[in-house]
Amino acid sequence: MKTRQENIFPSKTLTYFLQLAETMNYTQAAQLLGITQPALTQQIKKLERIVGAPLFYSVGKKLHISDAGRTMLDATHQIHDLLNTAMDKIQSSTSATRGKINIGILASMEISVIQSFLIQYYKQFPDIEVSMHLLTRKEIWDRLENNKIDIAIMYLPDNSIKNWKPYKSHKIVDERLLFISQDPALKTRKKIRFKDTLDNKWVTYPDEYYLNQFISEAYKNQLVDRPVSAAQFTSPFEIMRFAEATELSTALPKSFYEAHNLGLKGNAVQFDPAIQFELAFVFRKEKEDIPRINSFFREFDHYLEEKDYLTRIREQNRRIV
């Protein structure tokens, strides 16, 4: 006869519960899980029968999590943390020169320096397989949470994650946004006030993207209306190309502009006050104890000690031309 624990944990019930707790919408959760809504409802009812209490309740059309649901949610997160910790401890005994490193990189960032480092790293450690994935911010956090990637390369600060306790960050470089426009008056300026950037419509990242949200928050903090978007693209290359062709304004990270500014008609100036953030590695704290990952960080630090990040960006820009 199966025990209560055996009824819960071998199945996907807890995965379904976590997805519903995140979306608080049966239809959306079922779509994300790739199952039908009745199947999801059945799994949640099964879990409620096992724990002996309702985990969700509805007020009108809005779904809420119950006190029992909150207890189950906390316990489920603890289970995931324990499993991730166990996996990392097992991996920590492996070789520093063999194995696999899974890296998730924010798809909207400039990656030429990272790619150049990985080429050099492979030549030095050919028995370490590096798997690189270009991901959205949500995909990065989901894969970090589920231990599907070892390291994320992304922008910080990021308030979309509620529980930072299991994670650690390692700064790669300080970043800032540059305002880019074909206004000839910008050629003689080094900075521009927020309110002076609104004379023209913008090309932006989609609303849910980190940099678009970061820009909106910066304008809100300056008590200035956010820029009006005429077009949105997920790729900085497409944003820059569209802005050049249409003479619309935009804002892009300094590293990307430094890597691709040769031949551009637009002018780039710093915001006043500056919109600053950082590019960083993000990883679960236990990952540093895995020899090959510890070695990876050490080699990357040496790489930037030889030449800093922006110097390498500019050099690659000149080589492309």
N, C-alpha and C positions, 0 to 999 in steps of 0.2 A: 504494500500500500504506500502511495506517495505521501510524503510529509508535506506540511504547508509550504516550507521553503522550496521543496522540489516542484510544487505547483507553480511557484512564482518565477524562480530564477532561470530555469532552462528555456523558458519561452521568451517571446519578444514583448511580453506584456509591459515590462518596465520601460522599454524603449517607446512604446505607444503612449504610456502615461507621461513620460518626460516631454514628448512632442506636444501633447495636448496641454500640459501645464505651461509650455512656452507660448503657444499660439492662443490658447483659451478660445479655440474655435474648432469644432469637430470637422467641419468641411475642409478648412485649411490644413489641419493636422493630417487628415486622411490623404489629402492630395500630396503632401510632403512625404508621407510614408509610403505612398504608392498602393494604398488599399482603399476599399470602399468605406463609406461612412458607417454603414451597419456593422461591418467587421470591426471597426475601431470601437464603436459603442459596445459591442459584445465583449471585447477584450477588457474595456474599462469596467464593465459590470462584473466580469469574472474576477478582476482584481479587488473590487469592492466586496464581493462575496467572501474572498479569502481573508481580507483584513477586517471584515465585519462592520464596515462603516462607509457612508458615501464620501467620495473623494472630491466631488464637484457638485455644485447646485446652480440653478438658473434663477435669475430675477428678470422677468420679461424675456427678452432674447439674448441677454448678456450672461455669459458663463463665469462663475466664480469658483475658486478653490476653497474647500472646506478646511477646518482645523485639522481633521484627519489627513486631508490631502497635503497640507503643509508639512505635517510630520513625515508622511511617506516621501515627499519631495526631498526633504533634508536627508532622510535615510538613504535614498537612492543616490544622491550626490556623494554621500560618504562612501557608499559601496564602490562607485566609480573611482573615487580618489584612492581607495585601498587597492583596487585592482591595478590602477595606473602605477601606483607606488611599487607594488609587487613586481610588475613588468619591468620597471626601471631598475629595481634592485637586481633582478636577474641579468639584465643587460649590462649592468655596471661591472660585471666580472669578465666581460668579453675583451677582446684585443683592441688596442688603440689604433691598429693599422689594418684591421679587417672589419667587414660588416657593412651596414647600410645606414645612411642618414637621409631622412625625409624632410624636405624644406618646403614650406609654404610661403610664397612671396605675393604681396599685394599687387594685383594685376595692373593697377594704375600708376605704378612707380617706375622710375628709371633703373634698369637692372644691368647696364653695361659693366659697371665695376664688379658687381657680384659675379657675372658670367666670366669675366677675366680672371677673377680670383679662383673660381671653380676649375678653370682650365689648368691654372698653375697647381692647384691643390691635387687634382687628379694625377698630374705628372709626378708629384711627390709621393702620393698614396694611391697607387693604381688598384689596390685591393679593397678600397672603400668605395662602395657604390653610392653616389649622390643622386637622389631623385628630387627634381625641382618641379613644383606645382604652382602655376599662376592662379590665384584665387581671389574671390571677393572677401571683404572683411568678415562677413558672417560665416563663410566657408572656412576661413582661417580659424576663427574661434571654435567652431564646431569640431574641427579636426584636432585642434589642441586639446579640447576637452575630452575627446574620445581617443587620444593618444595615437592618432593616425599620421600626425607629423611630429617631428622632434623639435623643430625650430621654425618660428615664423619670422619673416622680415616685413616690418610694417611701420606705420606712422603712429606716434604717441604724442600727447595723451589720447587715450581711447576710453570713453566712459560707457561703451556699450557692454562691457563685461562687468557683471555685478560683484563677482568674487575674485579678487586679485591675489588672495592668500597663497594659492598653489603656484603662482607664476613669478617669474623674475625677468627683468629686461636688461639689455646690454647695449648702450648707445653706440651707433655706428657713426652718425654725423648729425650736427645741428642743421635743420632745414628752415627755410623761410619761403613764403610765397612772393612771387613777383607779379606786378600788374603789367599786362602786355597789351599794347595798343599801337595803332598806326598813326596816332596823333603826332605830328612833327614837333610839337611843343615839348614832348617828353624827352627829346634828344638832349636837352640842356638841363634836365632835372634828375636828381638822384632819388627823390622821395615824392610821394603823392598822398594827399589826404583822402580818406575814404569817400567823402562827399563829392570829391572831384573825379571819381571813377564812374559816376553814374550817368554821364552825358550820352553814353552809347549803350546799346544792349550787349549782352555777353554770350559767349559760348561756355558751357559749364559741364561738369560731370553730372550724372543723374542725381536726383534729390537724395537717394539713400546712400550715396558714396561719401566716404569719410571727408574728403577735401571740400566737397560742396557743403556739408554740414558744418565743417570747421569754419569755412568762409562766412556762412550765414550767422554763426555764433559771434564771430569777430565783428561783423557789422552791427549786430544787435547790441553788443557791449559798447560800441561807439555811438549808439542811439542814431544810427543811420539806416535808411531803408536798404534791404538787401538788393543786389543787382538783379535786373530783369533778364531772364534767360531766353534767348531766341532759339537756341538749339542745345542739345545735350549729347555727349558721347562718353563712352566708358574708357576710351584710350586717349592718353595725352597727345599722341601723334595726330589723331583725328581732330582733337580740339584745336591744336595749333594749326593744322592744315586748313580747317574750316575758317578759323579766325583770319588767317592770311588771305583767303580767297574772298571773304565777305566784308573785311575791314571791321569786324566786330571785335570787342574787347574780350579779354579772358584773364585768368590768373593761373599760373603753373609753378610747381616747385623750382627753386633755383637750380637744383642739380639737373633737372630735365632740360631747362633752358640752356644751361652751360653745355650740355651734351649735344644740343641740336640747333643752336642759334645761328650758325654760319649760313649766310644767304637769306636770312629772314628780313623782311621789310619792317616788321614791328619793332617797337622800342619797349624795353623792360625797365621798370623802376620799382623800388621797394615801397611798400605801404608805410604810411606814417599815422599811427605807430605800426611797427612791424608785426606781421602775422607769422609767428614762429612756432615750430614744433620740432620733433626729432625723428630720424629714421633709426630703428632699433631692432635688435634680435629680441624676440619674446619666446619664453620656453618655460616648461614646468621646472621647478627648482631642482628636482632630482636628476634632471638631464645632465647637469654639470658633472655628476659622479660617473657618467658613462665615459670611459676613456677616449673613444673616438670622437665624441662630441666635445669633450674638454680640449682635445687636440685641435679640433676644427676651430674653436674660438681662439685658441692661442696662435694658430697659424694666420688667422684673419687679422688679429691685432698686429702681428709682425708685418703683414702685408701693408697695412696702413701706416705703420711706423716708417717704412721705407719711403712712401709717398702718400700724402693724405688723400682723402676721398675726392675732393673737388679738383685737385691737381690731376688725378687719374682721369676724371671726367673730361677735363679740358684737353688732355693729351689724346684721348680716344677721339674726341671731336675733330682735332686737327688731322689725325691719321685717316679718318673717314673721308675727309675732303682731299 
